[in-house]
Amino acid sequence: MISYKPFFETLAKKNISEYELIFKQGISANTIHRIKKGEAITTKTLDTLCFILDCSVSEILEHDKTK
């Protein structure tokens, strides 16, 4: 199962809010909602988040083999 736990840790570490992602960076509120619910996002969205947050994919998501 894919976990977005690293995404929220990265946001906190970089002091970026969900509000800023939505209203200043143009990430859709639906994308944030999907991440919160653990649902799929596109690789294009993943690439955009990596660019905005200046991070690697592993700082956005991880694969949890126990679930």
C-alpha positions in Angstrom: 0.0 0.0 0.0 1.2 3.5 -0.8 1.5 5.8 2.2 1.8 9.6 1.9 3.2 10.0 5.5 6.5 11.3 4.2 4.6 14.1 2.3 3.2 15.6 5.5 6.6 15.2 7.2 8.2 17.1 4.3 5.6 19.8 4.4 6.3 20.3 8.1 10.1 20.2 7.6 10.0 22.8 4.9 7.4 24.9 6.7 4.9 24.8 3.8 1.2 24.6 4.4 -1.5 22.9 2.4 -3.0 26.4 1.9 0.2 27.5 0.2 0.2 24.5 -2.1 -3.3 25.2 -3.1 -3.5 28.9 -3.4 0.1 29.9 -4.2 1.5 26.9 -6.0 -1.7 25.9 -7.9 -2.1 22.3 -6.6 -5.7 21.4 -6.6 -7.6 21.0 -3.4 -8.8 17.6 -4.8 -5.2 16.4 -5.0 -4.6 17.3 -1.4 -7.8 15.5 -0.5 -6.7 12.4 -2.4 -3.4 12.4 -0.6 -5.1 12.7 2.8 -7.3 9.7 1.9 -4.4 7.6 0.6 -5.8 7.5 -2.9 -3.8 7.5 -6.2 -2.2 10.6 -7.7 -0.7 10.8 -11.1 3.1 10.7 -11.8 2.7 14.2 -13.3 1.3 15.5 -10.0 4.1 13.6 -8.1 6.7 15.3 -10.3 5.1 18.7 -9.7 5.1 18.2 -5.9 8.8 17.2 -6.1 9.6 20.3 -8.0 7.6 22.6 -5.7 9.0 21.0 -2.5 12.5 20.5 -4.0 12.6 16.9 -2.8 12.7 13.4 -4.1 9.8 11.0 -4.6 10.7 9.1 -1.4 10.0 12.3 0.5 6.4 12.3 -0.8 5.4 8.7 -0.6 6.5 5.2 0.5 5.4 1.7 -0.1 4.2 0.0 3.1 4.4 -3.8 2.5 2.6 -4.6 5.8 -0.8 -3.4 4.5 
